[in-house]
């Protein structure tokens, strides 16, 4: 399957119903909807638009997820973290294995950057291979730009 090297999407898309796990709901009747904007070639990363109506619920993370709130607000709490309100422009990172209690106030819309984590040894091997590739690339060749730190 061929994939475009650059994909363009919009945050103003029709969202599909994606119910919250019923046993996670603490209070209210929160209704969540989402739309996948992009998926990496290896399937380990996605960009998702997600929206939810008012309610309180638990969320258990089995991936790394970075969110930016676009609309509305939430009060978020977790072990060792007192309740705090977040709104448009706030960015939050949840590590694989995190647990948070969400209180959606009215509604919330976020963009989420999700990444499945690799086992530690596999992650180490990937870094070694990438370092070797950088070392073997001659200085005259074009190198890809990266926001992941200096090469």
Protein Blocks (a to p, Z undefined) as FASTA:
>chain_A
ZZdfbdcddfbdcdddddddfklpmgdjdddddddfbdcfkopaccddddddeddddddd
fbdcddddfbhcdddddehiacddddehiacdddehiacddddehiacddddddddddfk
lmmmmmmmmmmmmmmpcfkbccdddfebpZZ
